[in-house]
Amino acid sequence: MSRITVLGNFSGRNAGDNAILGNLLEDISHLYPDVEFLVPTLNASYVRRAFSEYRVKALGLMPWNGAAKIFGLPTLRAMLQTDLVLVTDNILFDRWYFNPGFNYLSTIALIAPLCRLRGIPVVLYNASLGPIRTRRGKRALQRVLDAGPVAILRDEGSRDLIRDLQLRSPEILMGADCALNTRVVDSERVDAILRSLDLAAPHRPLLGFNVNAYIDTWQRSHGDSLDRPRFVSLIAEAMDTIVDRLDVQPLCFITQVMDRDIEGEVIERMKCRGRVRTVANPQFSYQEIAAVMSRLELVVAMRTHCLILATAVGTPIVNINAYPKSAAYLRTIDMDSWSISLEDLSATSLAELIMRAWETRDETRRTLRHAVVREQELARQSARVVGRLLALEESSRSATAPS
């Protein structure tokens, strides 16, 4: 039996991270059912419970496990007592480099050369890179790249970063975000969720929105041109305008637990707050959240994986762009015209963009379908790269794609 270590943020707090892990496990296990996965995590019980259908061994990252989050003995053992290490999502950046509660690059770069000496490949798996703004970060990323025979990237921006930093790179393949292959729950479960929200038979079209706490990080690097209170106020004003003009039913999506406070602040400022319903992780799984999104006409969001889960089920999006990986994803699916930067954000500009997106949503849905199918297949094919690296034989059931 082959062992694969999977590195990422898998505590259960973020529906996008949950979707990455769940779909990675499904894509690889569908082809190679005898693989065992080692998953370092802050919430071992969550990983064991949520992914019990797979061969998963959750490794705790708590102080009593000999760890300071990612830094410590569990990660060291997971990377050195395995056949292959997969680095997922967007965890290789150099912000707060020496803070293991936030930064993964410093720890992975420390262990990757040992993996290389032992002949254990370290592979970026449908991953994004950056930002890398320091020489320390550049050297660390180089050590990670040197430990792998191949890097599977999910956006062109990551490949451009390697080129711009003039890094030595292994073979680069273009993949796509694992979360795109999310298997949604059935219609009966969606109906039950809508009933729990008093929306059993909604009389108005459904429109989703999502904001996140990264506005605080953005403000620190851009000054006081858009502070949190002003941001909350203009988002609330824009959503009130849209609800009034279109007579829609607003649904607030909280995919990351840390966003609960700022989402609540926005709702509290909305004049139509009594109409708002909330769909939140972890109350609902990522499969349930995506399934609810499939009933929506449009999703307006800041979190990248809120955008990804919406497009995975064919729902048009508007991106409130707070960081590069969201913009990179929209370019990948040819939807970058449906994005507004925080520098250009106002209640009027956002409302106008949402109105244009609403008016063309049927055409967008048709265009989106082709791009998403393409990206879903790219994400799925990354599993075969793993098989080739480990010389695994595909299961006979792999003749059919995962449902």
N, C-alpha and C positions, 0 to 999 in steps of 0.2 A: 504494500500500500504506500502510495506517495503522500508526502505531507507538504502542504502549502501554508505559509504564514501570510495573513492578510493584515496590512497596516492601514489604519484610518481612524476616524472619530466614530466609534460604534457604541456609544453609551445609551442610545435610545432616545436622547433628547431632541434629535434632529431627524425629521422624516426623510429628508434627502439622503443623509448618511445611511439611514436604515434601508432605503431603497437601493443604494449602491451595494451594500453588503448582501442584501437578499437576492438581487439579480445576479451578482457575481457568483454567489453560491449556486444559483439555479443554472446559469449558463455553463459553468464548468462541470457541475455534477450531472447535468443532462448528458454530456458527452462522456464523462469519466466518473462513474458513480462510486468508484472505490477510493477516491481521493479524500484525505482527512484534512480539515482546515484548522489552523491554530489562529485564534483571534484575540490579541491583547485588547482589553476593554476595561473601562471604569465601572461597568455594570455587567458582570459576568452572568448574573441570573437572567437579565434581559436577553442577552445573546442566546443563552441556552434555551430559554422559553420560546423566543420569537422564531428561532431557526432550528427547531428541534427535528425537522424532517431531513436535515442534512448531517453529515459527519463533522460536527463542529466541536472543538474543544476551546472553551472560553478561558482565557488567562487573566486573572484579576490584576489591576494596576493600582491597587490601593496601598497605603503605607505598610499595612501588615503583610502584603505580598512582597515587600522589599522594593517598592517603587515610589517614585514621585511622578505620578501619572506616566507619561510615555518613557521617562528615564528610569531605568532600574533593571533588576534581574529578570523579570518576566519578559521584557522586550529582548534583552540580550539572549535569553534561552530560546525564545521563539524564532529569532533570526538565525541562530547558530545550530539549532536542532531541527532543521527542516530541509526540504529538498529545493524549495523555491520561495522567495519573498516577493509578494506583490504590494506595491505602494499605490494606493488609490486616491481618488478625489483631488483636492487642491491643498495638500498638506506640506508641500516643499516651498517654503518662503522664508525670508530672513527677518521678518518683524519679530521683536522681542526674542532674539535668538537664544538667549540663555534662560528663558522661562519655559520649563518643560510642561507647564500647565497650558501653554498656548502654542509653543513651537515644536514641531516634530523633526524639522530638518536637522537640528543640532544633534539629536540622538541618533537618527538614522545614519547621518554622515559619519558618526563615531564608530558605528558597528559595521557599516557596509564594507570597509576594507578588510575586516576579519572574514566576512562572508566570501569576499573575493578570494582570499587565501585558501579557504576551505572548498572552493568550487561551488558555492551556493549562489545562483544568479539572483540579483536584485533587479526586479523589472517594474517599471512604471506601467500601471495597468489602467487604461482609459483615464489617464490622469491629466491634470493641468499643472502648470509650473508658475511660480512667482507670486508676488513680485520679489525680485532679487535686486537689492540696491547697494549692497556693501561688498567689499572684497572678501570678507569673511563668508558671506552667504554664497558668493560665486565659488570659492574654494570648496565649500561644503557640498554644493550641488554637483560639482565636478566629481567628488569622491563617490557620490551616489551613482552618477552616470557611468563611472568607470567600473562599477560592480555588476553591470548588466550587459548581456549580449544584444538586447533590444529594448527600446522604449516605445510604449504604445500611448500616444497622446490623443486627447479628445478635442483639441482645437489648434488652429494654425498659429495662434498667438504664442502658444508654448513652444512650438518649433521655432518661431521667430526669436523667442527669448534665448534659446540655445545658440542660435546663429549670432545674435547681437552681442552676446557675452563672449563669443568666440571660444565656446567650450568644445572639448572633444566629446563626441557623442557616439553611442552605439548605433546600430541600425534603428531608424525611426520609422514606425508604422503609424498610420492615422486610424484611430478607433473612434469611439463615441461614449457618451456617459452611460454607465450601466443602468441608471435609473429609468432610462427611456423604455426599458423592457419590462416595466412593472406590470404584473398580472393583477387586474382589478377584481374586486369582489363582484358577485352576481347582482342582478337588478333587484332581487328581493331584499338583499342587504342594504342597497342604496335607498330603496323605498323606506326601509325601517329607520335609517339614519335621518332621512328627511322628515319622517313622522316625529322623531324625537326632537326635531327643531321646529315643530309646528308648521312644516312645509309639505304636508302629505300631498296636497294638490295645489301647488303654487299658482296663484292667479297672475303673477308677474314673471317676466323673464329673470333668470338668475345671473347675477354679476358678482364675481369674486374680487377681493382685494387683499393685499398683504404688504406690510411694511416691516422693517427690521431695525434692530438697535444699532446697526453699523453707522447710522447717522452721527452718533457720538464720535466714532473714530474718524469719520470724514471731516467733521467740524474741527477736530484737533489739527488736522493737516491742511485745512483750507481757511481757517479763521472763522470769524463770526458772521460771515455773509449769510449763512443758513444754520441757525442754532436749532436745538431740539424743539423748543416751544413754537418757533415760527414754522418749522417743518410740520409738526403735528397740526397746527392751525390750517396750513394751506392744503394738506392732504384731506382733512375733514371738510374744508370748504369745497374742494374739487369733487369729492364723493357726494356731498349734498347736492351740488349742481347736477351731477349725472343722475342721481336718484330722482331728482325733481323733473329733469327734462325727459328722461326715458321711462320713468315709472317702473324701475326695476327693483328686484328683491336683492339687497346687498348681503353677501356672505363674507365674513372675515376669516381668512385662513391663517392659522398659527402653526407653521411647520417646525419651528425651533422654539423650545421652551423659553429661551432667553428673550424672545420678542414679545412675550405676553404683556409686559408692562406698557411698552410703547403702542402696541395694538390697542390696549385698553384706553390709553390716553387719546388716541385718534377717535375711537368710538365715543368716548365721553364728550368730545368736542363737536360731534356730528349732531345736527338738528334732528336728523331722522334716526337717532340711535335706538329708539324703541323698535325699529324695524329690522335692525341688524341681527343676524344670527352668526354664531361662531363655530367653526370646524377646526379643532385643535389636536395636535399631537401632544401627549401620547394617548389621549382619550380615544382617538381613532388612528388606526394603522395607516402606513403610507399607501397600502392597497385600497383602503377605504377612502382616504383623502382624494386619491387620483380618480376613483370611481365617482365620487360626488362631483369632482371637477368636470367629468364627462357630460354632466347635465347642464353645465353653464354655457352661456353665450360668449363670455369674455372673462379673462382673469387679468387684473392689474396688480403687478407684484414687484417687490424688490429682491427677495431671496431667489438665488439662481435655481435652486431645486423646486421652488414653488412654480417657477416658469417651466422647468423641465417636466414636472409631473403633469402640468396642464397640457403642454404640447404632446406629451406621450399619449394622451387620450384624444388628441385632435382639437383641443380648445384654443382659439386664438388668444394672444397675449399682448399686453403693453408692459414694457420694462421701465421701471424707475431705476435708472442705472447708478448704482453706488460703488461698484468695483468692477475690475476688468473682466472677470470670468463670466459675468452676465452678458456683457457686450460681446464677448467672444462666442458665447453660445448662440446668440441671436444671429451673428454673422454666419455661423455654421449652418443654420437652418434657413438662411436667406430672409430673415425677418428683422434686420437691423433698422429698418425704417420705423419700426414700432417701439422706439426707445427714446427716452428723454433723460438727459443728464441732470444731476443735482444742481450744477451751475445754471442751467436754463430753467429750473423748476419754478413754477408759480401755479397758483390755483387755476388761473385762466389757461396757461399753456398745457397743463396736464388735462384739464377738462376737454380742451379742444382736441388733443391727441386721442383721448378715449372716445370722443364722439366720432372721429374719423375711423378709428378701429371698429367701432360698433357698426357703422354704416357699411363697411366692407367686410364684415366678419364672415359672411358665407363664402366669398371669393377667397379670403385668407384661409379658411378651413380647407378648401380644396387644394390650395397651393401647399399648405402645411403638411398635408397627408403624405405627399410624395417625399418631402425632405425628411420627415420623421421615419418613414419606412426605411429609407436609405441609412439613416443614422442607427436605427435599431439593429440592422443587419451588421453594420460595422462593430457595434458594441458586442454583439453575439459572437462574431468571428474571432474576437480577441481570445476567447476561450481555446480556440484551436492552436493559437500561438503557444499557450501554456502546455497543451498536449505535445506539441513538437519539442519543446524544451525538455520535457520530462520523458519523452519517448513513450507516451501512453497510447494505448489502443482504444479507439472510440467504441462506445457501447452500441449494440445493434439498435437500440431505441433512438439513437441520434439521427436516424433517417428522417425523423419528424422533428420540426422545431418545437421548442417549449411553447405550451399554450398560454 
